[in-house]
Amino acid sequence: MGEEIISPEVGFCFMDTNIDCYFIIETFKLARRGEGIVSPNPLVGALVVKDGKIVGRGYHKGKGRPHAESEAILDAGDEAKGATLYISIEPCCHYGETPPCTDLIISSGISKVVAPIKDPNPLVNGKGFKILMDNGIEVVTGILEDRAREQNAFYLKYIRKRMPYVILKAALTLDGKIGDPKRGIYEITGRESLEEVHRFRNRVDAILVGIGTILSDNPSLTVRLVKATHEPYKIVIDPELHTPIDAKIFSERGDIIIATKKEKANKKYTNATIWIFKEKKGIIPVKEILKKAGEFGITSILLEGGSHTFTNFINAGVVDRYLLFYSTSFLGSGVPFLSSPLKRKQLETRVKSLGKDILIEAFNVYRNN
């Protein structure tokens, strides 16, 4: 058993035990089944456990669908009475498209709730825990908190700032090149890395590229190498409307958004949503694009190129996470990862192998989302 700590701020205990960790990890696994389909809601998994045995399971399957707690409690039936509910985030306590989960938890006879983190939604934000405690239900929180925050990083940033979480993805050679169109070299990494990219595409709400990537690579920007639960928006930053009307993005699945400064874009691209901005210092301000995306309901963006777009987003200080896929090769010539020097930044990193490639996953330690 772990040490029990009473929080004077909220009045519930933080108790870290092996058994609680085990079941919370299982809720994370269930929650992942909702990737790509629950936005703008959080990923949520839930278990009802009685006498050390799982008697009910559930996860959130999409906006307007029953919440994970409801699924798990209904799955448990009468076994819920006197049982423990494990859930990956604080249960809701307000009416939305579904009734408050706290009402069902109380009426079901659940005696204890274990959840790693509060839901920062102003309609919840600790109120769900308080309602449960006021009705005699034990609440334990703080277990595997960092993992819970990472799993719901998109939701946590969006609900606090109304801005999407930004992941910068780049495939690079060891000498920092992302391709060489003059020699027809567009793919840098192997199959395993490409599949990982498509898994991330399937998790996010939108994929964003600059016009340079459209003109040099003519990408589809779709989910193809893994089973798709949805097709993310395709956002193209194209100030001067250079995107060809026969570009692949228009013939493939998924809705298209053109970010431009030209009013006539609506006439040229009748099958796309147009966002019009004013340029500042020769570029469309990155933060204005992200603000518009947040208003549009986009909670996460996978930034896929190219060099100028990468550089502009990093300089704007809006990148939350980096996925840098390195092939064990050199090009010598080609397009560099970044188009100009940057200020030095401190990053936290994780490294793993993908076939013959290396993935460096980096997080901006100065951001608090």
C-alpha positions, 0 to 999 in steps of 0.5 A: 500500500502507498502512503496516504496524503490528504489534500487540504485544498480539495479534501480527498486522498491521494493513495498510490497502490499497485492494484489501483495503478493496474486498473487505471492503466486498463482504463487508459487502454480502453480510452484509446479505442476512442482515438479519432472519434471522440473529439472535442471530448476527452478520451475516457475509459472506465472499469467497475471492479468488485472483490478484485474482479472486473465486472464492467467495462466501458469507453467513450465512443463519440460525441453524443454517445453514452459516457464511459462510466455509464457503459461500465456501470450498465455492463456491471449491472447489480454488481456495481453496488459496493464496487469501485469505479476506475475512470481515466478522468473526473466524471461529469456532473452537468447536463449536456448531450448526456445526463450527469455521470455523477447521478448514475454513479450515486444511484448505482451504489458504487462505493469508491471512485478512482480517477487520476485527474480533474476535468478542467472543463469549467462545468466540472473542474473538481465539482464531480469529485465533490458531489461524489464525496458529499454523497458518501463515495470515497474518491481517490485521485492523483494516480498516474496523473502524468500518463493521464494528462499525456493521453488527453493532452489534446483535450486538456489544452483545448478546453483551457485555451481554445487552441489546438494541440500542435504536433510537428512531424518530420522525416529527416536524414542524418544530415537534416534533409527532408527530401530532394525534389530535384532528384525525385526523393520524397520518402525518407523513412521506412514502412514502420515509420510511415505506419506510425505517422498514419496512426497519428493522422488517425488521432488528430482532427487536422493535418496542416501543410504549407503551399510548398509541400503541396507544390513539391510533393502533391500529398494526399494527406489521408489515413491509409496505412492503418484502419481509419476511424475518421479522415482529418481536415486538410489545412493548407497555408496558401497566401497567394492561392497557388494550390492547383485545383487538380491537387490530390487533396481535392480528389481524396477523402477528407474536408479541405481548409485553405488559409489565405489572404485572398478574398477570391479564394471562395470562387477558385476553391468551391469544394473547400472551406476558406479562412481569410487572414491579413498578413503580418511581416510577409506571413499569415500569423500562425497564432491567428490560424490556430485561433481560427482552428480552435473556433472551428472546433479543431482540438489537434493538428499534425503539422507535416511541412515544409521547412518554412512552415516548420520554422514559422510554427516553432518561432511562434512558440506554438509547437507542443510536441515533435515527432522526428523520424530519422532514417540512417542515411545521408542525402548531401543535397536537398531541402533542409528541415528548417529554413532559418536559424532558431533560438535554442530551445530545451526539450524533453525527449524519448527515443525508440526504434522503428525498423531501421529508423529512429523516432525522437519524440520531443516535448516543449518543457516551457509549455504548460497545457 
